[in-house]
């Protein structure tokens, strides 16, 4: 049986925009939707302040995140639950040194 918040969970998972962050310009952390998972070994184009650079994903994993609270009502009262959803996170390396 599907949970009442299943549609919301799927919407939240699909709405995660791919994003990368780098503190040193040599490695990066990533976040992406489970609908477009980034596998280890994948090549990615990273936007920088200058020109885009090429990077490679070293590791990726699925993480469970807290989402919004959902209230369900019935003849017996209301039930509050916290929606949880999955997101892909990971790290990689940059092939050309770039600005953080």
VMD Tcl script that draws the C-alpha trace (Angstrom):
set ca {
  {0.00 0.00 0.00}
  {1.31 3.43 -0.96}
  {1.63 6.00 1.80}
  {-0.57 9.14 1.52}
  {2.54 11.31 1.16}
  {3.95 9.16 -1.68}
  {3.07 11.67 -4.41}
  {4.66 14.50 -2.44}
  {7.78 12.40 -1.84}
  {8.10 11.70 -5.58}
  {7.62 15.42 -6.37}
  {10.31 16.41 -3.87}
  {12.73 13.83 -5.26}
  {12.14 15.03 -8.83}
  {12.56 18.71 -7.88}
  {16.16 18.41 -6.64}
  {18.25 20.51 -9.04}
  {21.76 19.26 -9.85}
  {24.33 21.37 -8.05}
  {28.07 21.17 -7.37}
  {30.20 23.07 -4.87}
  {33.97 23.36 -4.53}
  {36.07 24.94 -1.80}
  {39.45 24.49 -3.46}
  {38.77 24.25 -7.23}
  {40.26 20.72 -7.35}
  {37.46 18.60 -5.87}
  {33.70 19.05 -5.67}
  {30.63 17.89 -3.78}
  {27.44 17.20 -5.71}
  {23.72 16.91 -5.17}
  {21.24 15.60 -7.75}
  {17.78 14.11 -8.20}
  {17.28 10.36 -7.88}
  {15.55 10.59 -11.27}
  {18.94 11.42 -12.85}
  {21.48 9.68 -10.63}
  {25.15 10.39 -11.19}
  {27.16 7.17 -11.07}
  {30.81 6.92 -9.97}
  {33.03 7.25 -13.04}
  {30.60 9.63 -14.79}
  {32.00 12.79 -16.34}
  {30.28 16.09 -15.56}
  {30.62 19.63 -16.85}
  {31.04 22.07 -13.98}
  {30.03 25.70 -14.27}
  {32.66 28.10 -12.90}
  {33.10 31.88 -12.76}
  {35.29 31.48 -15.86}
  {34.70 28.75 -18.41}
  {33.09 25.35 -17.72}
  {35.53 22.61 -16.66}
  {35.42 18.83 -16.82}
  {35.10 16.75 -13.67}
  {34.65 13.09 -12.77}
  {32.37 11.67 -10.10}
  {34.38 9.54 -7.63}
  {31.56 8.47 -5.31}
  {27.80 8.82 -5.10}
  {25.23 7.67 -2.58}
  {21.54 8.03 -1.87}
  {20.68 10.11 1.19}
  {17.35 10.41 3.01}
  {16.31 14.02 3.75}
  {13.61 15.53 5.92}
  {10.84 17.21 3.94}
  {7.72 19.13 4.93}
  {5.19 18.01 7.49}
  {1.98 16.52 6.06}
  {-1.37 16.58 7.88}
  {-3.93 13.89 7.05}
  {-7.46 14.17 8.38}
  {-10.06 11.47 8.91}
  {-13.17 10.92 10.99}
  {-10.87 9.83 13.84}
  {-8.84 13.05 13.89}
  {-5.73 14.28 12.17}
  {-2.32 12.73 11.80}
  {0.89 14.70 11.32}
  {3.83 13.00 9.62}
  {7.13 14.27 8.29}
  {7.72 13.51 4.62}
  {11.16 12.10 3.89}
  {12.67 11.91 0.41}
  {15.84 10.69 -1.29}
  {18.55 12.75 -2.94}
  {21.82 11.67 -4.59}
  {24.98 13.16 -3.05}
  {28.62 12.51 -3.75}
  {32.01 13.91 -4.59}
  {34.44 14.11 -7.46}
  {37.58 15.66 -8.83}
  {38.16 18.46 -11.29}
  {40.54 17.73 -14.19}
  {41.59 21.34 -14.70}
  {42.20 23.50 -11.68}
  {39.41 26.07 -11.49}
  {38.19 28.84 -9.24}
  {36.32 27.51 -6.17}
}
mol new
graphics top color blue
foreach p $ca { graphics top sphere $p radius 0.5 }
foreach p [lrange $ca 0 end-1] q [lrange $ca 1 end] { graphics top cylinder $p $q radius 0.2 }
display resetview
